Structure formats: C-alpha cells, structure tokens
Amino acid sequence: MTDTLRTEALAAKAWPFEEARKLLARYPQGKPARDGQPAPILFETGYGPSGLPHIGTFNEVLRTTMVRNAFHALSDQPTRLLAFSDDMDGLRKVPDNVPNGAMLAEHLGKPLTRIPDPFGTHDSFAAHNNARLRDFLDRYGFDYEFASSTEYY
C-alpha cells in the first residue's frame, strides 16, 4: 500500500470506507493474537440455500468485499471473508425456478441438507445450491472461505 493511496483512503467519504473506519476504530491494534499470529478481522456473509443464488446473493458478497477492500486500504491487518451457508434451515416453500417441484413439496419443513437434489447432480438440494454459489463466487474472483452450518454442527 502506497502512502498516497493510504492517505486518500483515510479521507474517502464513500460508505465502504466509513464502515471500514468503524471496524478500525473497534480494533485499532488488530484482534488479539493467537499462537503468536495476529488474528484476522472476520468479514462474513450469509446465504440461505433454499433457492438458487441470485443477484441479491452476489450483492451481499460484493458489498462485504467492498468494505473489506476499504479496510485493507486503511490498514495492514489481516482479514478473512467467510461465506456461510445456512443449509440446515427448513424448506419453507418450493422455488418456482427449479425442476421437480412436486418432489420438493413432499419435503417442506425438512433441513435443506436432507432434501434430494431436484436437479439430480448432488447429494442434496443444499449441496446443489452451495455448489452453484461457490461457482458463482469463483467465476467473479471473490477471495473467500466457504462454510456451512452442516459442517459446523
């Protein structure tokens, strides 16, 4: 980071810089170190895979990335972006844009990870939609780590 860019970032009025400054004020010395290594500032997005990823999903990750990039312009502190899938949520309704709607209707209320994939390409509806999300984010070059509630529990 050049001194000129850092100076410009410090003066920037755009909302990502405003949000990044709030984080920097909260962690001026960074997060407490773990095992001698500075702990990264965690940026997180959430995704409910009860339907296919869409522009709103993209915007969630994009906005978070914009704040993360502004934070990097203001600080040398390490960061992580976690894209978290709430794939244990129950299916509340059948999406209009997927095949085999009648089959999905039989599984209303069940966790998305326990519902068969209506496309027939993955182990579950959640696995299919999570794969679509990851492909979507990878295609646009997002720097993220993926996690799901199924993996966490």
Protein Blocks (a to p, Z undefined) as FASTA:
>chain_A
ZZklmmmmmmpcbfklmmmmmmmmmmmnopadeehiacdddddddddfkbccdfklmmmm
mmmmmmmmmmmmmpccdcddddddffkbccfbdcfkbghklmmmmmgoiafklgccfklp
afbfklmmmmmmmmmmmmnopacddddfklmZZ
